[in-house]
Each structure stands twice: as structure tokens, then as C-alpha cells.
Amino acid sequence: MLNLKNFQEFYDAVEMGLDIEFFIDGIRYNISWQNNKPFICVCPDGEPNYYSDTQDLLDNHKIDGVPIKDLWQNIDIYAM
């Protein structure tokens, strides 16, 4: 597993459109893009939640009530 050095590294990976699979608290998630919009879902069969752009996703998608942007230090990258 890969750990992130800083929030900007995570932001840039999402913004570039990389498919990112990661774990937070033992749950596997995927961030990807479709129709020029980023989405996040639980892997492998979760419903995608679409956002207008990278910043919208990172600011507004919450896991256990906490925005993803505030969880970056807890993210273990599985694949990118």
C-alpha cells in the first residue's frame, strides 16, 4: 500500500483523472471519472456519487461525517 505525502498529491491524482482505489478504515473506495465528472463509490459494487469537479468531491463527499479532504492522512492507496 502507498501512503500520500500531502493533500496536494491526492488532489493532483484526482484532478489528472487517475483511477484511484484506496482504503479508509478497512473499506475500499474508488475515485474515477465519467463524462468529465469525478465520482466516488465503495468497491466493488457501491453506487457512484458524482461531483462537478475535484474540489467539489474532496470538499463535499463525507465518510462518517468527515470530508475526504480532511481524511487524506488516513488513506491507504491500493492502486493508482
Contacts in CASP RR format, 6 or more apart in sequence:
PFRMAT RR
TARGET T0000
AUTHOR 0000-0000-0000
METHOD contacts of the structure
MODEL  1
MLNLKNFQEFYDAVEMGLDIEFFIDGIRYNISWQNNKPFICVCPDGEPNY
YSDTQDLLDNHKIDGVPIKDLWQNIDIYAM
1 23 0 8 1.000
1 76 0 8 1.000
1 77 0 8 1.000
1 78 0 8 1.000
2 76 0 8 1.000
2 77 0 8 1.000
2 80 0 8 1.000
3 75 0 8 1.000
3 76 0 8 1.000
3 77 0 8 1.000
4 10 0 8 1.000
4 72 0 8 1.000
4 73 0 8 1.000
4 75 0 8 1.000
4 77 0 8 1.000
6 72 0 8 1.000
7 69 0 8 1.000
7 72 0 8 1.000
10 58 0 8 1.000
10 72 0 8 1.000
10 75 0 8 1.000
11 54 0 8 1.000
11 58 0 8 1.000
13 20 0 8 1.000
13 80 0 8 1.000
14 20 0 8 1.000
14 31 0 8 1.000
14 38 0 8 1.000
14 54 0 8 1.000
14 57 0 8 1.000
14 58 0 8 1.000
15 54 0 8 1.000
17 32 0 8 1.000
17 33 0 8 1.000
17 38 0 8 1.000
18 80 0 8 1.000
19 30 0 8 1.000
19 31 0 8 1.000
19 32 0 8 1.000
19 79 0 8 1.000
19 80 0 8 1.000
20 30 0 8 1.000
20 31 0 8 1.000
20 32 0 8 1.000
20 77 0 8 1.000
20 79 0 8 1.000
20 80 0 8 1.000
21 28 0 8 1.000
21 29 0 8 1.000
21 30 0 8 1.000
21 43 0 8 1.000
21 77 0 8 1.000
21 78 0 8 1.000
21 79 0 8 1.000
21 80 0 8 1.000
22 28 0 8 1.000
22 29 0 8 1.000
22 31 0 8 1.000
22 75 0 8 1.000
22 76 0 8 1.000
22 77 0 8 1.000
22 78 0 8 1.000
23 29 0 8 1.000
23 75 0 8 1.000
23 76 0 8 1.000
23 78 0 8 1.000
24 63 0 8 1.000
24 71 0 8 1.000
24 74 0 8 1.000
24 75 0 8 1.000
24 76 0 8 1.000
25 63 0 8 1.000
25 64 0 8 1.000
25 74 0 8 1.000
27 42 0 8 1.000
27 63 0 8 1.000
28 42 0 8 1.000
28 43 0 8 1.000
28 44 0 8 1.000
28 78 0 8 1.000
29 40 0 8 1.000
29 41 0 8 1.000
29 42 0 8 1.000
29 43 0 8 1.000
29 63 0 8 1.000
30 40 0 8 1.000
30 41 0 8 1.000
30 42 0 8 1.000
30 43 0 8 1.000
31 38 0 8 1.000
31 39 0 8 1.000
31 40 0 8 1.000
31 57 0 8 1.000
32 38 0 8 1.000
32 39 0 8 1.000
33 39 0 8 1.000
34 48 0 8 1.000
34 50 0 8 1.000
37 50 0 8 1.000
37 51 0 8 1.000
37 52 0 8 1.000
37 53 0 8 1.000
38 50 0 8 1.000
38 51 0 8 1.000
38 53 0 8 1.000
38 54 0 8 1.000
38 56 0 8 1.000
38 57 0 8 1.000
39 48 0 8 1.000
39 49 0 8 1.000
39 50 0 8 1.000
39 51 0 8 1.000
39 57 0 8 1.000
40 48 0 8 1.000
40 49 0 8 1.000
40 51 0 8 1.000
40 57 0 8 1.000
40 61 0 8 1.000
40 68 0 8 1.000
41 47 0 8 1.000
41 48 0 8 1.000
41 49 0 8 1.000
49 61 0 8 1.000
51 57 0 8 1.000
51 60 0 8 1.000
51 61 0 8 1.000
57 68 0 8 1.000
58 67 0 8 1.000
58 68 0 8 1.000
58 69 0 8 1.000
59 67 0 8 1.000
59 69 0 8 1.000
60 67 0 8 1.000
61 67 0 8 1.000
61 68 0 8 1.000
62 68 0 8 1.000
63 71 0 8 1.000
END
